[in-house]
Amino acid sequence: MNRSVDEAFPHLTAWVKTHGWIEIGYDDYQRSFIRALDSGGMVWEGRMVYATLESALQELDDALAAWMKENGVHEE
């Protein structure tokens, strides 16, 4: 059985529902493929290349989990 996105990436889900947004993809202004931002700006920036979109999302989810713990943010 496949997991839902919410189940697979719970910290990413919490982030976009209550804290900020993510950007995925390349443009002329960014040096990364995937990023997390809030009203204060860039919170986390990934690498330029990932083997899969899933691996990029997993790295983001892990980074957001660490950021939320360090900043005392509780998931809802």
PDB file of N, H, CA, C and O in Angstrom:
ATOM      1  N   MET A   1       0.843  -1.186   0.000  1.00  0.00           N
ATOM      2  CA  MET A   1       0.000   0.000   0.000  1.00  0.00           C
ATOM      3  C   MET A   1       0.884   1.244   0.000  1.00  0.00           C
ATOM      4  O   MET A   1       1.848   1.326   0.761  1.00  0.00           O
ATOM      5  N   ASN A   2       0.562   2.191  -0.835  1.00  0.00           N
ATOM      6  H   ASN A   2      -0.221   2.125  -1.453  1.00  0.00           H
ATOM      7  CA  ASN A   2       1.320   3.433  -0.916  1.00  0.00           C
ATOM      8  C   ASN A   2       0.930   4.373   0.205  1.00  0.00           C
ATOM      9  O   ASN A   2      -0.234   4.454   0.598  1.00  0.00           O
ATOM     10  N   ARG A   3       1.925   5.081   0.711  1.00  0.00           N
ATOM     11  H   ARG A   3       2.871   5.015   0.393  1.00  0.00           H
ATOM     12  CA  ARG A   3       1.660   6.084   1.739  1.00  0.00           C
ATOM     13  C   ARG A   3       1.241   7.390   1.070  1.00  0.00           C
ATOM     14  O   ARG A   3       1.641   7.677  -0.059  1.00  0.00           O
ATOM     15  N   SER A   4       0.446   8.162   1.768  1.00  0.00           N
ATOM     16  H   SER A   4       0.122   7.929   2.685  1.00  0.00           H
ATOM     17  CA  SER A   4       0.085   9.484   1.260  1.00  0.00           C
ATOM     18  C   SER A   4       1.271  10.429   1.442  1.00  0.00           C
ATOM     19  O   SER A   4       2.197  10.130   2.196  1.00  0.00           O
ATOM     20  N   VAL A   5       1.243  11.530   0.774  1.00  0.00           N
ATOM     21  H   VAL A   5       0.491  11.773   0.161  1.00  0.00           H
ATOM     22  CA  VAL A   5       2.287  12.545   0.936  1.00  0.00           C
ATOM     23  C   VAL A   5       2.340  13.012   2.388  1.00  0.00           C
ATOM     24  O   VAL A   5       3.421  13.220   2.938  1.00  0.00           O
ATOM     25  N   ASP A   6       1.179  13.176   3.003  1.00  0.00           N
ATOM     26  H   ASP A   6       0.301  13.007   2.556  1.00  0.00           H
ATOM     27  CA  ASP A   6       1.121  13.613   4.403  1.00  0.00           C
ATOM     28  C   ASP A   6       1.810  12.611   5.325  1.00  0.00           C
ATOM     29  O   ASP A   6       2.485  13.001   6.277  1.00  0.00           O
ATOM     30  N   GLU A   7       1.641  11.335   5.046  1.00  0.00           N
ATOM     31  H   GLU A   7       1.093  11.018   4.273  1.00  0.00           H
ATOM     32  CA  GLU A   7       2.286  10.292   5.850  1.00  0.00           C
ATOM     33  C   GLU A   7       3.780  10.201   5.562  1.00  0.00           C
ATOM     34  O   GLU A   7       4.585  10.029   6.477  1.00  0.00           O
ATOM     35  N   ALA A   8       4.144  10.314   4.301  1.00  0.00           N
ATOM     36  H   ALA A   8       3.490  10.453   3.558  1.00  0.00           H
ATOM     37  CA  ALA A   8       5.546  10.176   3.905  1.00  0.00           C
ATOM     38  C   ALA A   8       6.396  11.357   4.354  1.00  0.00           C
ATOM     39  O   ALA A   8       7.567  11.181   4.692  1.00  0.00           O
ATOM     40  N   PHE A   9       5.824  12.560   4.361  1.00  0.00           N
ATOM     41  H   PHE A   9       4.873  12.704   4.086  1.00  0.00           H
ATOM     42  CA  PHE A   9       6.572  13.780   4.667  1.00  0.00           C
ATOM     43  C   PHE A   9       5.802  14.642   5.672  1.00  0.00           C
ATOM     44  O   PHE A   9       5.325  15.721   5.321  1.00  0.00           O
ATOM     45  N   PRO A  10       5.677  14.178   6.905  1.00  0.00           N
ATOM     46  CA  PRO A  10       4.837  14.886   7.879  1.00  0.00           C
ATOM     47  C   PRO A  10       5.332  16.286   8.242  1.00  0.00           C
ATOM     48  O   PRO A  10       4.516  17.168   8.509  1.00  0.00           O
ATOM     49  N   HIS A  11       6.624  16.509   8.259  1.00  0.00           N
ATOM     50  H   HIS A  11       7.288  15.793   8.042  1.00  0.00           H
ATOM     51  CA  HIS A  11       7.147  17.831   8.623  1.00  0.00           C
ATOM     52  C   HIS A  11       6.938  18.827   7.485  1.00  0.00           C
ATOM     53  O   HIS A  11       6.647  19.999   7.725  1.00  0.00           O
ATOM     54  N   LEU A  12       7.084  18.365   6.268  1.00  0.00           N
ATOM     55  H   LEU A  12       7.320  17.413   6.073  1.00  0.00           H
ATOM     56  CA  LEU A  12       6.798  19.208   5.109  1.00  0.00           C
ATOM     57  C   LEU A  12       5.322  19.596   5.111  1.00  0.00           C
ATOM     58  O   LEU A  12       4.973  20.751   4.869  1.00  0.00           O
ATOM     59  N   THR A  13       4.466  18.623   5.385  1.00  0.00           N
ATOM     60  H   THR A  13       4.749  17.684   5.582  1.00  0.00           H
ATOM     61  CA  THR A  13       3.025  18.895   5.443  1.00  0.00           C
ATOM     62  C   THR A  13       2.712  19.948   6.500  1.00  0.00           C
ATOM     63  O   THR A  13       1.969  20.894   6.240  1.00  0.00           O
ATOM     64  N   ALA A  14       3.283  19.782   7.697  1.00  0.00           N
ATOM     65  H   ALA A  14       3.886  19.014   7.908  1.00  0.00           H
ATOM     66  CA  ALA A  14       3.056  20.763   8.766  1.00  0.00           C
ATOM     67  C   ALA A  14       3.566  22.138   8.358  1.00  0.00           C
ATOM     68  O   ALA A  14       2.927  23.154   8.630  1.00  0.00           O
ATOM     69  N   TRP A  15       4.721  22.161   7.704  1.00  0.00           N
ATOM     70  H   TRP A  15       5.240  21.336   7.483  1.00  0.00           H
ATOM     71  CA  TRP A  15       5.320  23.431   7.288  1.00  0.00           C
ATOM     72  C   TRP A  15       4.393  24.212   6.363  1.00  0.00           C
ATOM     73  O   TRP A  15       4.112  25.385   6.609  1.00  0.00           O
ATOM     74  N   VAL A  16       3.921  23.567   5.304  1.00  0.00           N
ATOM     75  H   VAL A  16       4.149  22.615   5.104  1.00  0.00           H
ATOM     76  CA  VAL A  16       3.108  24.300   4.326  1.00  0.00           C
ATOM     77  C   VAL A  16       1.706  24.609   4.838  1.00  0.00           C
ATOM     78  O   VAL A  16       1.047  25.508   4.316  1.00  0.00           O
ATOM     79  N   LYS A  17       1.241  23.882   5.846  1.00  0.00           N
ATOM     80  H   LYS A  17       1.776  23.152   6.270  1.00  0.00           H
ATOM     81  CA  LYS A  17      -0.081  24.163   6.406  1.00  0.00           C
ATOM     82  C   LYS A  17      -0.056  25.317   7.410  1.00  0.00           C
ATOM     83  O   LYS A  17      -1.054  26.021   7.571  1.00  0.00           O
ATOM     84  N   THR A  18       1.088  25.515   8.092  1.00  0.00           N
ATOM     85  H   THR A  18       1.898  24.943   7.961  1.00  0.00           H
ATOM     86  CA  THR A  18       1.072  26.493   9.191  1.00  0.00           C
ATOM     87  C   THR A  18       2.239  27.471   9.246  1.00  0.00           C
ATOM     88  O   THR A  18       2.143  28.481   9.943  1.00  0.00           O
ATOM     89  N   HIS A  19       3.325  27.215   8.546  1.00  0.00           N
ATOM     90  H   HIS A  19       3.403  26.395   7.980  1.00  0.00           H
ATOM     91  CA  HIS A  19       4.521  28.037   8.763  1.00  0.00           C
ATOM     92  C   HIS A  19       5.039  28.789   7.544  1.00  0.00           C
ATOM     93  O   HIS A  19       5.466  29.936   7.674  1.00  0.00           O
ATOM     94  N   GLY A  20       5.014  28.185   6.382  1.00  0.00           N
ATOM     95  H   GLY A  20       4.667  27.253   6.276  1.00  0.00           H
ATOM     96  CA  GLY A  20       5.637  28.813   5.222  1.00  0.00           C
ATOM     97  C   GLY A  20       5.298  28.077   3.945  1.00  0.00           C
ATOM     98  O   GLY A  20       4.206  27.526   3.808  1.00  0.00           O
ATOM     99  N   TRP A  21       6.229  28.065   3.014  1.00  0.00           N
ATOM    100  H   TRP A  21       7.116  28.512   3.126  1.00  0.00           H
ATOM    101  CA  TRP A  21       6.002  27.428   1.729  1.00  0.00           C
ATOM    102  C   TRP A  21       7.301  26.808   1.241  1.00  0.00           C
ATOM    103  O   TRP A  21       8.376  27.054   1.787  1.00  0.00           O
ATOM    104  N   ILE A  22       7.172  25.997   0.195  1.00  0.00           N
ATOM    105  H   ILE A  22       6.299  25.798  -0.250  1.00  0.00           H
ATOM    106  CA  ILE A  22       8.353  25.414  -0.423  1.00  0.00           C
ATOM    107  C   ILE A  22       8.371  25.795  -1.899  1.00  0.00           C
ATOM    108  O   ILE A  22       7.339  26.119  -2.487  1.00  0.00           O
ATOM    109  N   GLU A  23       9.540  25.749  -2.469  1.00  0.00           N
ATOM    110  H   GLU A  23      10.378  25.486  -1.991  1.00  0.00           H
ATOM    111  CA  GLU A  23       9.709  25.953  -3.903  1.00  0.00           C
ATOM    112  C   GLU A  23      10.496  24.770  -4.435  1.00  0.00           C
ATOM    113  O   GLU A  23      11.478  24.343  -3.828  1.00  0.00           O
ATOM    114  N   ILE A  24      10.068  24.249  -5.559  1.00  0.00           N
ATOM    115  H   ILE A  24       9.270  24.596  -6.052  1.00  0.00           H
ATOM    116  CA  ILE A  24      10.742  23.126  -6.193  1.00  0.00           C
ATOM    117  C   ILE A  24      10.996  23.491  -7.647  1.00  0.00           C
ATOM    118  O   ILE A  24      10.096  23.952  -8.350  1.00  0.00           O
ATOM    119  N   GLY A  25      12.215  23.284  -8.084  1.00  0.00           N
ATOM    120  H   GLY A  25      12.946  22.910  -7.513  1.00  0.00           H
ATOM    121  CA  GLY A  25      12.549  23.512  -9.484  1.00  0.00           C
ATOM    122  C   GLY A  25      13.656  24.536  -9.642  1.00  0.00           C
ATOM    123  O   GLY A  25      14.134  25.135  -8.678  1.00  0.00           O
ATOM    124  N   TYR A  26      14.037  24.710 -10.871  1.00  0.00           N
ATOM    125  H   TYR A  26      13.649  24.224 -11.654  1.00  0.00           H
ATOM    126  CA  TYR A  26      15.153  25.600 -11.213  1.00  0.00           C
ATOM    127  C   TYR A  26      14.637  26.899 -11.801  1.00  0.00           C
ATOM    128  O   TYR A  26      13.609  26.927 -12.477  1.00  0.00           O
ATOM    129  N   ASP A  27      15.358  27.962 -11.538  1.00  0.00           N
ATOM    130  H   ASP A  27      16.193  27.939 -10.989  1.00  0.00           H
ATOM    131  CA  ASP A  27      15.127  29.234 -12.227  1.00  0.00           C
ATOM    132  C   ASP A  27      16.474  29.957 -12.334  1.00  0.00           C
ATOM    133  O   ASP A  27      17.503  29.420 -11.924  1.00  0.00           O
ATOM    134  N   ASP A  28      16.464  31.128 -12.866  1.00  0.00           N
ATOM    135  H   ASP A  28      15.628  31.564 -13.200  1.00  0.00           H
ATOM    136  CA  ASP A  28      17.713  31.869 -13.084  1.00  0.00           C
ATOM    137  C   ASP A  28      18.284  32.479 -11.810  1.00  0.00           C
ATOM    138  O   ASP A  28      19.387  33.025 -11.837  1.00  0.00           O
ATOM    139  N   TYR A  29      17.558  32.400 -10.691  1.00  0.00           N
ATOM    140  H   TYR A  29      16.662  31.956 -10.670  1.00  0.00           H
ATOM    141  CA  TYR A  29      17.964  33.114  -9.488  1.00  0.00           C
ATOM    142  C   TYR A  29      18.362  32.212  -8.323  1.00  0.00           C
ATOM    143  O   TYR A  29      18.957  32.695  -7.359  1.00  0.00           O
ATOM    144  N   GLN A  30      18.053  30.928  -8.382  1.00  0.00           N
ATOM    145  H   GLN A  30      17.570  30.537  -9.165  1.00  0.00           H
ATOM    146  CA  GLN A  30      18.313  30.027  -7.265  1.00  0.00           C
ATOM    147  C   GLN A  30      19.445  29.065  -7.589  1.00  0.00           C
ATOM    148  O   GLN A  30      19.652  28.695  -8.745  1.00  0.00           O
ATOM    149  N   ARG A  31      20.175  28.666  -6.553  1.00  0.00           N
ATOM    150  H   ARG A  31      20.008  28.967  -5.614  1.00  0.00           H
ATOM    151  CA  ARG A  31      21.267  27.708  -6.715  1.00  0.00           C
ATOM    152  C   ARG A  31      20.869  26.321  -6.236  1.00  0.00           C
ATOM    153  O   ARG A  31      21.720  25.440  -6.115  1.00  0.00           O
ATOM    154  N   SER A  32      19.599  26.120  -5.965  1.00  0.00           N
ATOM    155  H   SER A  32      18.907  26.836  -6.063  1.00  0.00           H
ATOM    156  CA  SER A  32      19.149  24.834  -5.444  1.00  0.00           C
ATOM    157  C   SER A  32      17.904  24.367  -6.194  1.00  0.00           C
ATOM    158  O   SER A  32      17.217  25.151  -6.848  1.00  0.00           O
ATOM    159  N   PHE A  33      17.640  23.082  -6.079  1.00  0.00           N
ATOM    160  H   PHE A  33      18.198  22.445  -5.547  1.00  0.00           H
ATOM    161  CA  PHE A  33      16.455  22.507  -6.702  1.00  0.00           C
ATOM    162  C   PHE A  33      15.230  22.642  -5.812  1.00  0.00           C
ATOM    163  O   PHE A  33      14.109  22.747  -6.309  1.00  0.00           O
ATOM    164  N   ILE A  34      15.440  22.641  -4.481  1.00  0.00           N
ATOM    165  H   ILE A  34      16.351  22.556  -4.078  1.00  0.00           H
ATOM    166  CA  ILE A  34      14.319  22.650  -3.539  1.00  0.00           C
ATOM    167  C   ILE A  34      14.646  23.571  -2.361  1.00  0.00           C
ATOM    168  O   ILE A  34      15.783  23.604  -1.891  1.00  0.00           O
ATOM    169  N   ARG A  35      13.638  24.322  -1.886  1.00  0.00           N
ATOM    170  H   ARG A  35      12.714  24.296  -2.268  1.00  0.00           H
ATOM    171  CA  ARG A  35      13.852  25.314  -0.843  1.00  0.00           C
ATOM    172  C   ARG A  35      12.634  25.410   0.075  1.00  0.00           C
ATOM    173  O   ARG A  35      11.509  25.138  -0.343  1.00  0.00           O
ATOM    174  N   ALA A  36      12.868  25.797   1.327  1.00  0.00           N
ATOM    175  H   ALA A  36      13.783  26.018   1.667  1.00  0.00           H
ATOM    176  CA  ALA A  36      11.786  26.093   2.267  1.00  0.00           C
ATOM    177  C   ALA A  36      11.931  27.544   2.689  1.00  0.00           C
ATOM    178  O   ALA A  36      13.029  27.996   3.015  1.00  0.00           O
ATOM    179  N   LEU A  37      10.825  28.272   2.683  1.00  0.00           N
ATOM    180  H   LEU A  37       9.933  27.905   2.419  1.00  0.00           H
ATOM    181  CA  LEU A  37      10.839  29.689   3.026  1.00  0.00           C
ATOM    182  C   LEU A  37       9.709  30.004   3.991  1.00  0.00           C
ATOM    183  O   LEU A  37       8.712  29.287   4.074  1.00  0.00           O
ATOM    184  N   ASP A  38       9.898  31.109   4.723  1.00  0.00           N
ATOM    185  H   ASP A  38      10.707  31.692   4.655  1.00  0.00           H
ATOM    186  CA  ASP A  38       8.818  31.664   5.531  1.00  0.00           C
ATOM    187  C   ASP A  38       8.821  33.157   5.315  1.00  0.00           C
ATOM    188  O   ASP A  38       9.549  33.650   4.453  1.00  0.00           O
ATOM    189  N   SER A  39       8.032  33.891   6.072  1.00  0.00           N
ATOM    190  H   SER A  39       7.441  33.491   6.773  1.00  0.00           H
ATOM    191  CA  SER A  39       7.923  35.332   5.849  1.00  0.00           C
ATOM    192  C   SER A  39       9.248  36.056   6.048  1.00  0.00           C
ATOM    193  O   SER A  39       9.413  37.175   5.564  1.00  0.00           O
ATOM    194  N   GLY A  40      10.188  35.444   6.745  1.00  0.00           N
ATOM    195  H   GLY A  40      10.053  34.535   7.138  1.00  0.00           H
ATOM    196  CA  GLY A  40      11.508  36.032   6.950  1.00  0.00           C
ATOM    197  C   GLY A  40      12.503  35.704   5.854  1.00  0.00           C
ATOM    198  O   GLY A  40      13.596  36.270   5.821  1.00  0.00           O
ATOM    199  N   GLY A  41      12.141  34.800   4.959  1.00  0.00           N
ATOM    200  H   GLY A  41      11.254  34.340   4.986  1.00  0.00           H
ATOM    201  CA  GLY A  41      13.031  34.447   3.857  1.00  0.00           C
ATOM    202  C   GLY A  41      13.374  32.972   3.837  1.00  0.00           C
ATOM    203  O   GLY A  41      12.593  32.129   4.279  1.00  0.00           O
ATOM    204  N   MET A  42      14.561  32.673   3.315  1.00  0.00           N
ATOM    205  H   MET A  42      15.195  33.358   2.956  1.00  0.00           H
ATOM    206  CA  MET A  42      15.008  31.294   3.138  1.00  0.00           C
ATOM    207  C   MET A  42      15.310  30.640   4.485  1.00  0.00           C
ATOM    208  O   MET A  42      16.110  31.158   5.264  1.00  0.00           O
ATOM    209  N   VAL A  43      14.678  29.520   4.753  1.00  0.00           N
ATOM    210  H   VAL A  43      14.028  29.099   4.121  1.00  0.00           H
ATOM    211  CA  VAL A  43      14.902  28.750   5.980  1.00  0.00           C
ATOM    212  C   VAL A  43      15.848  27.591   5.694  1.00  0.00           C
ATOM    213  O   VAL A  43      16.688  27.245   6.524  1.00  0.00           O
ATOM    214  N   TRP A  44      15.706  27.000   4.525  1.00  0.00           N
ATOM    215  H   TRP A  44      15.024  27.281   3.850  1.00  0.00           H
ATOM    216  CA  TRP A  44      16.547  25.869   4.143  1.00  0.00           C
ATOM    217  C   TRP A  44      16.652  25.821   2.622  1.00  0.00           C
ATOM    218  O   TRP A  44      15.696  26.115   1.905  1.00  0.00           O
ATOM    219  N   GLU A  45      17.832  25.444   2.153  1.00  0.00           N
ATOM    220  H   GLU A  45      18.609  25.205   2.736  1.00  0.00           H
ATOM    221  CA  GLU A  45      18.079  25.337   0.717  1.00  0.00           C
ATOM    222  C   GLU A  45      18.799  24.022   0.454  1.00  0.00           C
ATOM    223  O   GLU A  45      19.822  23.735   1.076  1.00  0.00           O
ATOM    224  N   GLY A  46      18.276  23.235  -0.452  1.00  0.00           N
ATOM    225  H   GLY A  46      17.445  23.468  -0.958  1.00  0.00           H
ATOM    226  CA  GLY A  46      18.864  21.944  -0.775  1.00  0.00           C
ATOM    227  C   GLY A  46      19.973  22.049  -1.806  1.00  0.00           C
ATOM    228  O   GLY A  46      20.496  23.129  -2.081  1.00  0.00           O
ATOM    229  N   ARG A  47      20.314  20.913  -2.363  1.00  0.00           N
ATOM    230  H   ARG A  47      19.889  20.035  -2.139  1.00  0.00           H
ATOM    231  CA  ARG A  47      21.362  20.830  -3.377  1.00  0.00           C
ATOM    232  C   ARG A  47      20.800  21.166  -4.763  1.00  0.00           C
ATOM    233  O   ARG A  47      19.595  21.349  -4.936  1.00  0.00           O
ATOM    234  N   MET A  48      21.693  21.241  -5.729  1.00  0.00           N
ATOM    235  H   MET A  48      22.672  21.092  -5.589  1.00  0.00           H
ATOM    236  CA  MET A  48      21.283  21.504  -7.117  1.00  0.00           C
ATOM    237  C   MET A  48      20.674  20.269  -7.776  1.00  0.00           C
ATOM    238  O   MET A  48      19.768  20.390  -8.601  1.00  0.00           O
ATOM    239  N   VAL A  49      21.165  19.087  -7.419  1.00  0.00           N
ATOM    240  H   VAL A  49      21.901  18.988  -6.749  1.00  0.00           H
ATOM    241  CA  VAL A  49      20.752  17.871  -8.125  1.00  0.00           C
ATOM    242  C   VAL A  49      20.390  16.780  -7.118  1.00  0.00           C
ATOM    243  O   VAL A  49      21.067  16.588  -6.108  1.00  0.00           O
ATOM    244  N   TYR A  50      19.314  16.082  -7.422  1.00  0.00           N
ATOM    245  H   TYR A  50      18.764  16.238  -8.242  1.00  0.00           H
ATOM    246  CA  TYR A  50      18.872  14.923  -6.654  1.00  0.00           C
ATOM    247  C   TYR A  50      18.588  13.794  -7.635  1.00  0.00           C
ATOM    248  O   TYR A  50      18.196  14.032  -8.777  1.00  0.00           O
ATOM    249  N   ALA A  51      18.788  12.578  -7.184  1.00  0.00           N
ATOM    250  H   ALA A  51      19.107  12.384  -6.256  1.00  0.00           H
ATOM    251  CA  ALA A  51      18.513  11.417  -8.032  1.00  0.00           C
ATOM    252  C   ALA A  51      17.026  11.310  -8.341  1.00  0.00           C
ATOM    253  O   ALA A  51      16.640  10.939  -9.450  1.00  0.00           O
ATOM    254  N   THR A  52      16.182  11.644  -7.338  1.00  0.00           N
ATOM    255  H   THR A  52      16.496  11.945  -6.438  1.00  0.00           H
ATOM    256  CA  THR A  52      14.727  11.568  -7.516  1.00  0.00           C
ATOM    257  C   THR A  52      14.066  12.727  -6.786  1.00  0.00           C
ATOM    258  O   THR A  52      14.652  13.326  -5.885  1.00  0.00           O
ATOM    259  N   LEU A  53      12.856  13.029  -7.182  1.00  0.00           N
ATOM    260  H   LEU A  53      12.380  12.543  -7.914  1.00  0.00           H
ATOM    261  CA  LEU A  53      12.072  14.037  -6.461  1.00  0.00           C
ATOM    262  C   LEU A  53      11.811  13.558  -5.044  1.00  0.00           C
ATOM    263  O   LEU A  53      11.838  14.355  -4.106  1.00  0.00           O
ATOM    264  N   GLU A  54      11.562  12.282  -4.879  1.00  0.00           N
ATOM    265  H   GLU A  54      11.540  11.635  -5.641  1.00  0.00           H
ATOM    266  CA  GLU A  54      11.318  11.733  -3.544  1.00  0.00           C
ATOM    267  C   GLU A  54      12.516  11.969  -2.620  1.00  0.00           C
ATOM    268  O   GLU A  54      12.332  12.309  -1.451  1.00  0.00           O
ATOM    269  N   SER A  55      13.732  11.795  -3.125  1.00  0.00           N
ATOM    270  H   SER A  55      13.881  11.519  -4.074  1.00  0.00           H
ATOM    271  CA  SER A  55      14.910  12.019  -2.273  1.00  0.00           C
ATOM    272  C   SER A  55      15.049  13.490  -1.905  1.00  0.00           C
ATOM    273  O   SER A  55      15.495  13.807  -0.803  1.00  0.00           O
ATOM    274  N   ALA A  56      14.680  14.383  -2.796  1.00  0.00           N
ATOM    275  H   ALA A  56      14.318  14.126  -3.692  1.00  0.00           H
ATOM    276  CA  ALA A  56      14.699  15.819  -2.483  1.00  0.00           C
ATOM    277  C   ALA A  56      13.672  16.134  -1.398  1.00  0.00           C
ATOM    278  O   ALA A  56      13.965  16.865  -0.453  1.00  0.00           O
ATOM    279  N   LEU A  57      12.475  15.584  -1.537  1.00  0.00           N
ATOM    280  H   LEU A  57      12.236  14.990  -2.305  1.00  0.00           H
ATOM    281  CA  LEU A  57      11.425  15.816  -0.545  1.00  0.00           C
ATOM    282  C   LEU A  57      11.793  15.216   0.809  1.00  0.00           C
ATOM    283  O   LEU A  57      11.483  15.797   1.849  1.00  0.00           O
ATOM    284  N   GLN A  58      12.451  14.059   0.801  1.00  0.00           N
ATOM    285  H   GLN A  58      12.703  13.587  -0.044  1.00  0.00           H
ATOM    286  CA  GLN A  58      12.862  13.441   2.069  1.00  0.00           C
ATOM    287  C   GLN A  58      13.918  14.288   2.766  1.00  0.00           C
ATOM    288  O   GLN A  58      13.860  14.468   3.983  1.00  0.00           O
ATOM    289  N   GLU A  59      14.886  14.812   2.009  1.00  0.00           N
ATOM    290  H   GLU A  59      14.933  14.666   1.021  1.00  0.00           H
ATOM    291  CA  GLU A  59      15.893  15.678   2.621  1.00  0.00           C
ATOM    292  C   GLU A  59      15.250  16.941   3.186  1.00  0.00           C
ATOM    293  O   GLU A  59      15.628  17.397   4.265  1.00  0.00           O
ATOM    294  N   LEU A  60      14.298  17.500   2.479  1.00  0.00           N
ATOM    295  H   LEU A  60      13.991  17.129   1.602  1.00  0.00           H
ATOM    296  CA  LEU A  60      13.572  18.670   2.963  1.00  0.00           C
ATOM    297  C   LEU A  60      12.806  18.340   4.233  1.00  0.00           C
ATOM    298  O   LEU A  60      12.854  19.099   5.201  1.00  0.00           O
ATOM    299  N   ASP A  61      12.098  17.212   4.240  1.00  0.00           N
ATOM    300  H   ASP A  61      12.059  16.595   3.453  1.00  0.00           H
ATOM    301  CA  ASP A  61      11.332  16.811   5.416  1.00  0.00           C
ATOM    302  C   ASP A  61      12.247  16.662   6.630  1.00  0.00           C
ATOM    303  O   ASP A  61      11.910  17.121   7.721  1.00  0.00           O
ATOM    304  N   ASP A  62      13.391  16.027   6.445  1.00  0.00           N
ATOM    305  H   ASP A  62      13.665  15.654   5.559  1.00  0.00           H
ATOM    306  CA  ASP A  62      14.355  15.861   7.538  1.00  0.00           C
ATOM    307  C   ASP A  62      14.877  17.207   8.035  1.00  0.00           C
ATOM    308  O   ASP A  62      15.007  17.426   9.239  1.00  0.00           O
ATOM    309  N   ALA A  63      15.174  18.101   7.097  1.00  0.00           N
ATOM    310  H   ALA A  63      15.069  17.923   6.118  1.00  0.00           H
ATOM    311  CA  ALA A  63      15.680  19.426   7.467  1.00  0.00           C
ATOM    312  C   ALA A  63      14.621  20.231   8.220  1.00  0.00           C
ATOM    313  O   ALA A  63      14.936  20.922   9.189  1.00  0.00           O
ATOM    314  N   LEU A  64      13.380  20.141   7.779  1.00  0.00           N
ATOM    315  H   LEU A  64      13.125  19.580   6.992  1.00  0.00           H
ATOM    316  CA  LEU A  64      12.302  20.855   8.464  1.00  0.00           C
ATOM    317  C   LEU A  64      12.066  20.289   9.858  1.00  0.00           C
ATOM    318  O   LEU A  64      11.768  21.043  10.784  1.00  0.00           O
ATOM    319  N   ALA A  65      12.193  18.980  10.023  1.00  0.00           N
ATOM    320  H   ALA A  65      12.434  18.367   9.270  1.00  0.00           H
ATOM    321  CA  ALA A  65      12.059  18.372  11.350  1.00  0.00           C
ATOM    322  C   ALA A  65      13.112  18.957  12.288  1.00  0.00           C
ATOM    323  O   ALA A  65      12.801  19.320  13.423  1.00  0.00           O
ATOM    324  N   ALA A  66      14.346  19.050  11.820  1.00  0.00           N
ATOM    325  H   ALA A  66      14.598  18.755  10.898  1.00  0.00           H
ATOM    326  CA  ALA A  66      15.433  19.600  12.638  1.00  0.00           C
ATOM    327  C   ALA A  66      15.190  21.076  12.932  1.00  0.00           C
ATOM    328  O   ALA A  66      15.389  21.521  14.062  1.00  0.00           O
ATOM    329  N   TRP A  67      14.763  21.836  11.933  1.00  0.00           N
ATOM    330  H   TRP A  67      14.601  21.474  11.015  1.00  0.00           H
ATOM    331  CA  TRP A  67      14.516  23.270  12.112  1.00  0.00           C
ATOM    332  C   TRP A  67      13.402  23.491  13.133  1.00  0.00           C
ATOM    333  O   TRP A  67      13.519  24.341  14.016  1.00  0.00           O
ATOM    334  N   MET A  68      12.329  22.727  13.008  1.00  0.00           N
ATOM    335  H   MET A  68      12.234  22.036  12.291  1.00  0.00           H
ATOM    336  CA  MET A  68      11.201  22.872  13.935  1.00  0.00           C
ATOM    337  C   MET A  68      11.630  22.534  15.363  1.00  0.00           C
ATOM    338  O   MET A  68      11.238  23.223  16.306  1.00  0.00           O
ATOM    339  N   LYS A  69      12.417  21.497  15.526  1.00  0.00           N
ATOM    340  H   LYS A  69      12.735  20.938  14.760  1.00  0.00           H
ATOM    341  CA  LYS A  69      12.891  21.126  16.864  1.00  0.00           C
ATOM    342  C   LYS A  69      13.786  22.226  17.431  1.00  0.00           C
ATOM    343  O   LYS A  69      13.614  22.620  18.585  1.00  0.00           O
ATOM    344  N   GLU A  70      14.731  22.722  16.650  1.00  0.00           N
ATOM    345  H   GLU A  70      14.871  22.402  15.713  1.00  0.00           H
ATOM    346  CA  GLU A  70      15.647  23.777  17.102  1.00  0.00           C
ATOM    347  C   GLU A  70      14.923  25.065  17.455  1.00  0.00           C
ATOM    348  O   GLU A  70      15.364  25.804  18.335  1.00  0.00           O
ATOM    349  N   ASN A  71      13.817  25.340  16.779  1.00  0.00           N
ATOM    350  H   ASN A  71      13.459  24.740  16.064  1.00  0.00           H
ATOM    351  CA  ASN A  71      13.097  26.599  16.967  1.00  0.00           C
ATOM    352  C   ASN A  71      11.837  26.454  17.824  1.00  0.00           C
ATOM    353  O   ASN A  71      11.040  27.388  17.914  1.00  0.00           O
ATOM    354  N   GLY A  72      11.657  25.300  18.449  1.00  0.00           N
ATOM    355  H   GLY A  72      12.305  24.542  18.376  1.00  0.00           H
ATOM    356  CA  GLY A  72      10.529  25.097  19.345  1.00  0.00           C
ATOM    357  C   GLY A  72       9.170  25.157  18.671  1.00  0.00           C
ATOM    358  O   GLY A  72       8.177  25.531  19.295  1.00  0.00           O
ATOM    359  N   VAL A  73       9.125  24.786  17.393  1.00  0.00           N
ATOM    360  H   VAL A  73       9.931  24.481  16.886  1.00  0.00           H
ATOM    361  CA  VAL A  73       7.860  24.787  16.654  1.00  0.00           C
ATOM    362  C   VAL A  73       7.227  23.422  16.817  1.00  0.00           C
ATOM    363  O   VAL A  73       7.858  22.398  16.556  1.00  0.00           O
ATOM    364  N   HIS A  74       5.994  23.413  17.245  1.00  0.00           N
ATOM    365  H   HIS A  74       5.482  24.245  17.458  1.00  0.00           H
ATOM    366  CA  HIS A  74       5.252  22.172  17.429  1.00  0.00           C
ATOM    367  C   HIS A  74       4.345  21.951  16.242  1.00  0.00           C
ATOM    368  O   HIS A  74       3.644  22.861  15.799  1.00  0.00           O
ATOM    369  N   GLU A  75       4.366  20.742  15.735  1.00  0.00           N
ATOM    370  H   GLU A  75       4.935  20.004  16.095  1.00  0.00           H
ATOM    371  CA  GLU A  75       3.504  20.404  14.599  1.00  0.00           C
ATOM    372  C   GLU A  75       2.069  20.253  15.086  1.00  0.00           C
ATOM    373  O   GLU A  75       1.821  19.814  16.209  1.00  0.00           O
ATOM    374  N   GLU A  76       1.151  20.616  14.238  1.00  0.00           N
ATOM    375  H   GLU A  76       1.352  20.972  13.326  1.00  0.00           H
ATOM    376  CA  GLU A  76      -0.274  20.512  14.600  1.00  0.00           C
ATOM    377  C   GLU A  76      -0.911  19.329  13.942  1.00  0.00           C
ATOM    378  O   GLU A  76      -2.102  19.085  14.131  1.00  0.00           O
TER     379      GLU A  76
END
